[in-house]
Each structure stands twice: as C-alpha cells, then as structure tokens.
Amino acid sequence: MLSSEPLAILQVEDNLGDTRLVADYLKDESSDLFTLTHVCTLDEAQNELSNQHFDVILLDLALLESSGLEALEHLVSMYPNRAIIVLTGCDDVSLALKAMNKGAQDYLVKGCSDSDLIWRSIRYSIERKRTEEKLEFLAHYDVLTKLANRTLFEMHLQQALFRVERNNQLSAVLFLDLDRFKVVNDNFGHDTGDIILSEVANRLNQCVRKQDSVARFGGDEFVVLLEGVKSCGDVRRIAEKICQKCSKPIQLLDEEVFITASVGIAMCEGGVFEPMTYIKQADIAMYQAKEKGRNNYQFYSEEINAFVKVQAMLETSLHRALEKRELDLYFQPQVNTKTGEIWGMEALLRWFHPKVGNVSPDIFIPLLEDTGLIVEVGEWVLLQACTQFVDWQSKGLLPPNTSVSVNLSARQFVNCRILDAVSLTLEVTGINPECLILEITESMLVEDVRQAEAILGEIHRLGVKIGIDDFGTGYSSLLYLKRFPIDHLKVDKSFLIDIEKSKENAAITSAVIQLAHALGLMVIAEGVETQEALSFISDYECDVYQGFFFSMAISRDDFTELLLRQSKTMSTRMS
Ligand SMILES: Nc1nc2c(ncn2[C@@H]2O[C@@H]3COP(=O)(O)O[C@H]4[C@@H](O)[C@H](n5cnc6c(=O)[nH]c(N)nc65)O[C@@H]4COP(=O)(O)O[C@H]3[C@H]2O)c(=O)[nH]1
C-alpha cells in the first residue's frame, strides 16, 4: 500500500519539450498528491538524491552527457532503494528488457504514454520496489533481531577473507550460543524468549564496531565477524566483553532473567577462502566453551578439534551401547564405620567400548544427558541394580538392612515418568522399597522446586529413601534439607581426599556430619582413601563410608566374592 504522504518524484530529462509534456501528464492528478523536481543532468540528479528523499525517479535514457543504460546502472547501484522508471523516446523491446534487467521497475515510451499510464506505472513501480525490498530483507536478514542471517553473513565473511589475504590482516569469527536458553524459553514462554534474543542482539551490536558483522543463525545461535583485528588479545577482550554484557540481567515487565553465553573463536589468518571452514571451527570451539562450564570463551585449536571428534564418535556409539550390551553396572561397597561391615552398595554405570576400552562415566554420563538417552539408560540401571540386589538377598549373601543406592540424573527428574519407572521396578523385582536409595544432587532440587517437591514426595510415599549426593559442592542449603523428604547426606569426595592436610576440608566435613546429625539424617562419607580419612570421620561419628580404602567399584562377580568372604568371616566370628 502506498502512504498518504505526497509522492516525491524526480524527473531526469534534458529535453525541455519532453519535460513539459511529462509535467502536463502528471498535473492531471491533484497537485497535493505529489511533488515534482526536475533536473537536466546525472550530476544534478545525484545532488538532489543525496539531499532529499524521492519515491520514484523518471529517467530519460537519452541524456546528452552520458550513455542511457550506464546512467541507469549508476543510479541503481548508488540508490538501490529508489524505484526507477525509464522514460524514453525509443520504442525498442530489447532496450526495454535490458533496462529492466539492470534494475528499472518500468519502461515507458514518451509518445505512447498518457496521464493514466504514467500514474499507474509510478504506483506499480513503487509497490514493486517495496516488495523487492521486503523479499531482499527476508532473504538476508533475521526478522526478529534485524541482524544479518546466515546467507548474508557468509557473503560478508567471504569478502572479509579476500581482504585478509590482500591486506595481510587478521579477522576473527565468534560463534555464540546462549546457555540454558531452552529452559528459559520453556519456563517463561516464547514471547519472553524473543525479548531475550532481541536484547542479546542489541548487546552484541554494542560490543563491536560498525564495520564488524553480527548475525543470527537461528535459535539462540549468533555469529560475529571482527575485521582487521591486531592480535588474539584484541579478540579475547571483545569475547570477554560479550560474555560480560550477555550475563547482565535482562529486565522483563515484572522480573529479571539471567542468561549467559558460551563463545567459540576461530582466527582467520589467510590462505583459506571457504567461510564454512571458520564458522565450523568457531562452532567446535563454542562446544568446548560449553564443556568448560559455559559462560566463557575458547579459541579453536587442533586439540579441541580432536577432542570434539572423539566426543562425536563416542556419542554415535553410545546410541547402540545398551543394545550391544556394552553397558554394565559395577557396585562400590558402603561400610558401617563403627562395625566395619557392609552396610550397602552404590550402583555405578560402566561402559566398555569395543575399540576405546573403558570410558569414564565423567565423559559418557554428560553425553547420555545431552542426548536424552539417560532416561532410558537410567531406567535400565534402576532395574538392573534392584534385580542384582534381590538376587544377592535371595542367596542370603546380604546382611539384614543392607541397601542399594542408584544415581538419578537431572534429565530423569523433569517429569513424572520417573515415578512410573520406580513403581514398575519395585513391582517387577519385589525389592523392599526401604532397601532402595535414590541419589540426587542439590542442583536438581533448585531447578524447579515445586516439581522436585511433588516427585520426591511421591517417591517417599512408595517407601523409597532419598539421598543427597555430593553435598557441600553446590548450594548446601539448609532450607532444602528441611523442605524435602531426605534421608541421607553424602559428603562429597573432594572434601575427604587429603583431609589430613587440609584444614578447610576437615572443617567442612566435620560441619556437614554434625549438621546432618542435628537434622536427624544419616551421613555417608564418599572418597575415603586412607586410614587417616577413616579415623577422621570415625571421630565425628560419620555413619557410613565408601572409598578406595575399602574397595573401588567392582564387578557383580567380584562383589559376590566379597559378600561370600564377609559372610564366612561373620559365621566364623559367631561360632
Ligand atoms: N578418587 C576417588 N574416587 C572415588 C572414591 N570412592 C568412590 N569414588 C568414585 O566417586 C564416584 C562416586 O559416584 P558419584 O559421586 O555418584 O559420581 C558419579 C555419578 O555422578 C555418575 N554416575 C555413575 N553411574 C551413574 C548412573 O548409573 N547414573 C547416573 N545418573 N550417574 C552415574 O558418574 C560419576 C562418576 O562415577 P565413577 O567414575 O564411577 O566415580 C564414583 C566412584 O568410583 C575414592 O576413594 N577416591
């Protein structure tokens, strides 16, 4: 739709007779519908165009001072947003086609035109130009943030790579992904998500210079091109600024949202002209920044590349690991500190990769979580651990009141499916619910307090016990200990290792034991590696311990052996 403002028309014509003719045609419309400015030369036209806005240019192709199509090309390149109608005395179809190809919106022959025809042409040309502009915008820009999109960014980067080579200068590509954006988007709704993305776009623009490019690749992924940087130090400073700016709270109507960003950086040093190479490198480095705890930046390097390749390879094999029977459970004994007898066991997942060998849970558990496979695998762990426990119990190998602990992942804790899994496991295995301890971490309680309260309440009603793992490393909130139905606290192993040398570790461990006892909770010390550590926790009457001092996590067969040895010792003592 055309606006109600008078149309500003620029007529470029050096023949006075034709000028008057066109003015007469136009005058047939009410004079407050348009303003007409006339110039005779291309230079004068440029002068007017740089001083004032025009909706449409009526261009004579037979200007004395320049060749017609060149004049047209020149105006199109200088003023790409203006509609141009060629008005000429030459009725030549091939010339008309050439003019349209070079960017004119219409081609009119003076002798064959009249008022209606010219006005219709003007209106259509302006409308066509606007549609062209909209399409051009959609093709190259992100509608929400008005930033460049991937296509335009790649074009900018391509040009920049040529400049890097020609001018022997440095450029950098920064790939930025917002941390936990999905959680915020799901919790606050998509409108809030859009506000956050727009705000991040503003902040990114504030961190870079005008000649740099900022683009949104979709979702919560942004990419920045820094041109003509002097050193990695320059890029580091900008990356720091970006992380800092992004982590400032975003004000919504009645609350604040906190979001952070992980940034990967690829330095463009010349010799490579393929934009995707650097975008991929920056993307890989961004994943490394996530691995390193988010809210930070990482430069791409060959080592990072190798690491990410291994991760990707492991992730692919992990999808088949369960069905290929590469996953197994090991059990670590938990010992009564007073009596030295086995009090329980923790089930710990192991992955024996056919090529790589034993993969550490610290590597594959996060991969299981990222891929969502942890839900299925976690349910398998629960069933396996309880089945094994009942098997040992039915063979009379377990002392009375022994329990089995199973780790729950945050991903298993976000919906009620875990309740069905626990109920089904109790039913299928027949395990006494009181013998089962589900270990969760403090962070799982704070993500969604109400949900955690509901799920834990239900689990507790089934008779199953709840333990808090790694206590002391997270929020260590007394409020949560009171609010949730918790039975056990596990002191994190980082406090027990070297406890005899570290006053701080000793203070924290003794405080946690006393605190748990004051709240009527049982305490398990994890990571007891030495006699000194065992003596320390015994002095503070810690109920149970586990650690390499007694035994590492061992296979089912080895655990059976251990139980057999223990029951022999017990019967010798009794007799
Ligand atoms: N240095 C030292 N370490 C000791 C000592 N005693 C025990 N540990 C180790 O400490 C970890 C205890 O498990 P966690 O804190 O739940 O930490 C676990 C847990 O968060 C996760 N994980 C393992 N199995 C499962 C599972 O089935 N499900 C879920 N969701 N997570 C699991 O992987 C983590 C690491 O498991 P692991 O490598 O088996 O490592 C185990 C165990 O081998 C000691 O004296 N010294």
The ligand as a Gaussian input file, in Angstrom:
#p B3LYP/6-31G(d) Opt

LIG

0 1
 N       39.120000     -40.629000      43.720000
 C       38.229000     -41.402000      44.375000
 N       37.048000     -41.641000      43.781000
 C       36.174000     -42.442000      44.467000
 C       36.465000     -42.988000      45.709000
 N       35.400000     -43.713000      46.109000
 C       34.481000     -43.622000      45.144000
 N       34.925000     -42.845000      44.114000
 C       34.266000     -42.502000      42.886000
 O       33.354000     -41.471000      43.156000
 C       32.216000     -41.578000      42.307000
 C       31.002000     -41.639000      43.146000
 O       29.876000     -41.503000      42.422000
 P       29.088000     -40.146000      42.217000
 O       29.537000     -39.086000      43.161000
 O       27.648000     -40.507000      42.264000
 O       29.525000     -39.684000      40.741000
 C       29.160000     -40.461000      39.659000
 C       27.789000     -40.130000      39.112000
 O       27.555000     -38.728000      39.188000
 C       27.913000     -40.515000      37.668000
 N       27.320000     -41.849000      37.511000
 C       27.895000     -43.057000      37.588000
 N       26.974000     -44.020000      37.386000
 C       25.791000     -43.405000      37.158000
 C       24.451000     -43.839000      36.871000
 O       24.136000     -45.014000      36.821000
 N       23.503000     -42.862000      36.671000
 C       23.799000     -41.548000      36.753000
 N       22.825000     -40.657000      36.566000
 N       25.036000     -41.097000      37.038000
 C       26.017000     -42.014000      37.233000
 O       29.276000     -40.564000      37.324000
 C       30.022000     -40.105000      38.452000
 C       31.384000     -40.750000      38.470000
 O       31.256000     -42.104000      38.663000
 P       32.531000     -43.005000      38.899000
 O       33.584000     -42.660000      37.917000
 O       32.054000     -44.404000      38.988000
 O       33.071000     -42.496000      40.276000
 C       32.424000     -42.870000      41.505000
 C       33.408000     -43.642000      42.377000
 O       34.165000     -44.583000      41.657000
 C       37.745000     -42.693000      46.289000
 O       38.086000     -43.126000      47.388000
 N       38.579000     -41.897000      45.577000

